[in-house]
Amino acid sequence: MAKFVIKRSGEREIFDPMKIEESIRKAARDANLSEERIGDLIDKIATVIIETAAKKEEITTSEIRTRILKELDVLEPVVSEVWKKFEMEHQKLS
């Protein structure tokens, strides 16, 4: 299992699967999905990310993001769009 996440800045932090779940939950709520559907998405996507991370010592935030969006594009495209919109708005503020 990946022990560390490498952020864009190069900073390393301990891999925390809860951060993935929280990010998916926020985007899904903003897309007005039901709590049941949100739970299903989190279960499916978090499992994929954890399986991917299990094969590595460390994983980048970019790898995590790409994998999450790939899964969302298939499972719930509207959530993927909400996520991307949030990122674009966040980049404008940076």
C-alpha positions in Angstrom: 0.0 0.0 0.0 1.2 3.5 -0.8 2.5 5.0 2.4 2.9 8.5 0.9 1.2 10.9 -1.4 3.4 13.3 -3.4 1.7 16.7 -3.8 2.2 19.0 -6.7 4.6 21.1 -4.5 6.7 18.0 -4.0 5.7 17.7 -0.4 5.1 14.2 0.9 2.3 13.4 3.3 0.9 10.2 4.6 -1.7 8.5 2.4 -5.1 9.0 3.8 -8.0 7.2 2.0 -10.5 9.4 3.9 -9.4 12.4 1.9 -10.4 10.6 -1.3 -13.8 9.8 0.2 -14.3 13.4 1.4 -13.5 14.8 -2.0 -15.8 12.5 -3.8 -18.6 13.1 -1.3 -18.3 16.9 -1.7 -18.4 16.8 -5.5 -21.3 14.3 -5.4 -23.3 16.4 -2.9 -22.7 19.5 -5.1 -24.1 17.5 -8.0 -27.2 16.8 -5.8 -26.8 13.0 -5.7 -28.6 11.0 -3.1 -26.7 9.9 0.0 -27.2 6.3 -1.1 -25.7 6.9 -4.6 -22.8 8.9 -3.0 -22.1 5.9 -0.8 -22.1 3.6 -3.8 -19.7 5.9 -5.7 -17.3 6.2 -2.8 -17.3 2.4 -2.3 -16.5 1.8 -6.0 -14.0 4.6 -6.6 -12.2 4.4 -3.2 -11.7 0.6 -3.8 -10.1 1.3 -7.2 -7.8 4.0 -5.8 -6.7 1.8 -2.9 -6.0 -1.1 -5.2 -3.9 1.2 -7.4 -2.1 2.6 -4.4 -1.5 -0.9 -3.0 0.9 -1.6 -5.9 3.2 1.4 -5.0 5.3 2.9 -2.2 4.0 6.3 -3.1 1.4 7.9 -5.4 1.0 11.4 -6.7 -2.0 13.6 -6.2 -2.1 13.8 -10.0 -2.4 10.0 -10.3 -5.2 9.9 -7.8 -7.1 12.8 -9.4 -6.8 11.2 -12.9 -8.0 7.9 -11.7 -10.9 9.4 -9.7 -12.0 11.4 -12.7 -11.7 8.4 -15.1 -14.0 6.5 -12.8 -16.5 9.4 -12.4 -16.6 9.9 -16.1 -18.0 6.3 -16.4 -20.1 6.0 -13.3 -21.4 9.6 -12.8 -20.3 12.1 -15.4 -22.2 15.0 -13.7 -20.0 14.6 -10.6 -16.9 14.6 -12.8 -18.0 17.9 -14.3 -18.7 19.4 -10.8 -15.2 18.3 -9.7 -13.6 19.9 -12.8 -15.5 23.1 -12.3 -14.4 23.4 -8.7 -10.8 22.9 -9.7 -11.0 25.6 -12.4 -12.5 28.0 -9.9 -9.9 27.1 -7.3 -7.1 27.7 -9.8 -8.4 31.2 -10.5 -8.1 32.0 -6.8 -4.5 30.7 -6.6 
